[in-house]
Amino acid sequence: MADVKKTMANLNSRGFTALYFETQEEAVKAALREVNGADVGFGGSETLNQLGMADALMAAGCRVHSHWLTPLEENPDVYKNAQHCGVFMCSANAITEDGCLVNIDGRGNRLAGLTFGPQKLIIMAGINKLVKDIPAALQRIKGYAAGKNCRRLGKKTPCAVDLVCRDCKSPDRICRSILISEWIPTGMDKAVVMLINKELGY
């Protein structure tokens, strides 16, 4: 695993605002302060789910736009609404020690929200997401993380069986687009990376 202090220093050097929390409760409180009552769009995230972030935001009076809360069948615009909020919140599939965020997506809605639309980005990640470099990030995501997500979603992919990537051609494949964020996007006011001293998500 990557060194936490080095990772934070390198995230800051790339324009991100890196914050560290010993407990998830502290991280949730800090996220609520950052949101400050705004509408929030969610990218699909088991980490946010484990943190209870949607419930915490709604209890604070925020509107949360998430396809995990409102399925596409109920609201065909749920993905677009999430991207167009003032704040977009998600996790990261991996964070490298030199300060890059690495994410892989199936639909691409989370990658879109990470790059264009919101004025503020909040990324919440457990320390299990920290890796040494890009190759380590891709190895972690394509085998372990993708396999875990495929199991959760009931997808029929090889990685769902043994958590090993075979660059499959399955129609259920969820690794379809890769985004490496080397710097905060132009035009975005703030991108906060909240690292939590706990294993969260995949």
C-alpha positions, 0 to 999 in steps of 0.5 A: 500500500502507498504511504498516506502522507506522501499520497496526501502531499502529492494530491495537494501538489496537483490541485486537490485538497487532501484531508485525512480522518481517523474515523468515518464519523469525522469524515461524514461531518466534514463532508456535510460542511463541504456540501453546505446544503447544496444539491448533491449528485452521486456516482455509484459508490459502495463506500458512500453506501457504507458511510451512510452518506445519502441518509446523512445528507438528506437529514441535513436537508440536502437533495441527493440525486442518485441512481441507487436511490431512484432507479433509471426506470423511475427517472430517466434523467437521474444520471444527468441530474446527478452530473448537473448538481453543484456538488458531485460525490463519489469514491475512487477505485484507486489513488496512487502515491503520486496523487492521481485518481484512477477510476473505471466505469461501465456507463461513464456517468461517474467519470463524467461527474469527475471531470465536468459539471459540478463546481465542487467534487468530493471523493471519499475513500478508505485507505484500502484504495491507496496504491503505489502507481498506475499499473498497481491501480489498474491491477487492483481495479480490473481484478479485485474491485471489478469482480466484487462489483460484478458479484454484487450486481449479479453480472456474469463475468469471469472476474466475478468468479475468481477476481482475476481480469481476463479482458473479457468480451462479456456483455456484462462487462463493467470495465468499459472506460478508464479515467486517470485524473492527474489534476483538478479539472479546469473550471472546477472550484474545489476537489476534496479527497477525503482519506479515511483510516478504514477499509471501505468499498471495493 
